[in-house]
Structures are given as C-alpha cells and as structure tokens.
Amino acid sequence: MLGYIFESEGKSVAEAEAAVLQLLRLKEDDLRFDVLESGKGGFLGITQKKPALVRAYVASKDIPAEKIIHGVAITLLKKMGIAAEVVGMGDVDGKIYIELASQESGIIIGRRGNTLDALQFLLNLMIDSKIRHGRKIVLDIESYRDKREMSLVRLAKSMASSVAKAGKPRLLEPMNPYERRIIHMALQKDGRVFTLSDGNGTYKRVRIIPMKDKHKYKDADKIKDMGSEEEDNESFE
C-alpha cells in the first residue's frame, strides 16, 4: 500500500476531498480518504475555525504515475511551508520531467541547485520504481536545469582555455553526477585538454588537465571513458 499522495484542507471534509480530485483530475473511485480533522467552527465566534484535513491514498491501479508524482511533489513542498504548483509534466528520453512554479523558486532551487536536487532525490525515493516504471523523476523550476547546463558548458570551455594557456590542471568545485557529466561531455572533443573525476561519494570534482600531461596519467583514456559512463549511470535520484 502506498503512503498518502496528497494532503488537503477545506472548510468541510467534502470540500477538502473535492479539492484533491480537482487538482489531480481524478475520480472518486481512484482515491480513498482518511479524515484527520473533520473541521470545527469557532466557539461563539471568538476562536478561529479549524479547517477539515484529509489525506488521499491510491485506490485504483489505473492511476497514472504522473498523477501520483504530482500529488506527492506538491504535498512535500507544502510540508516545507512552500506553496507551489505543477505547470508541466511529461516523459522525455525515458525520464519523467516535472516543471514547478512558485513565488519561492529561490528557496526551492537553493544554493547551486542543492535543494532542488535534494527534493528530486526524495521524490525518487518516495515513489516506488514499479509505479514510475523504472523512470527517473527530474524536478525543475523556471527552467533552472537548462540554465545551469548552459552555465556549466560556458565554465568548462573557459576553464579549458585557461588550462591550455597556463599548462596547469584546474580542479572545479564539487558537483553531482549530472553536472559532472555535462563538464565531461562539453570537453570530450577538445584536443587541448582531458578531464577526470576526482574524489569519492556523490559530490566529486572534475579535474581539467592539459593534453600534454596525458602521459603522466596511466590509462587516462580508459579512466575518462569510465568516468563519463559513470556520470551517466550514477544515481542521484
């Protein structure tokens, strides 16, 4: 049994349940609801009214994975105190891409995308692989990932020119597997330099090295090829 996929409030239980069905565009038979709070009126008009609170669980095997992901993503953000909405979702190259919109996009992205990556990681953990048919969930907001990719490509080319000119290696900042692969691929055909991943764990650093020093690195071609494949396959879900 899945955990709940959405948590909703309303003036009444019926209103809270209707809000879930409307947002996810599902039918009543698709979900079952647990009532956490039935909603209470304020005492003699003095105390504040308490809203009804419900949790929605999957009741049908026919619900598309995208609906489940939509609900979990928004509920996760709501638990963080962030209001957001899903403005786009689709299957691209065998991955489920989700585009968010929020007035607090900066908080969702975090420093160099760290918060966005962490949210993406949580979503992939929370949504069973069987439900998403083995596809990885990619979370984005304000096309941050495309902008970040262009920024990394510019960085890679700039650093490559610097390394080729100075004749000395340069070590870049720690990056996740996705970002390291962008660097490797951007410089793959640059005859002036070659790249290797340096370090352990998820966040490694890319070292850009002058091609004239290639003889100092045993099996450099093999290491580079393995490194590039690793960046593609290493999981940062």
Buried (B, 14 or more C-beta within 10 A) or exposed (E): EBEBBBBBBBEEBEBBBBBBBEBBEBEEEBBEBEEBEEBEEEEEEEEEEEBBBBBBBBBEEEBEBBBBBBBBBBBBBBEEEBEBEBEEBEEEEEEBBBBBBBEBBEBBBEEBBEBBBEBBBBBBEBBEEEBBEEBBBBBBBBEBBEEBBEEBBEBBBEBBEEBBEEEEBBEBEBBBBBBBBBBBBBBEEBEBBBBBBBEEEBBBBBBBBBBEBEEEBEEBEEBBEEBBEBBEEBEBB
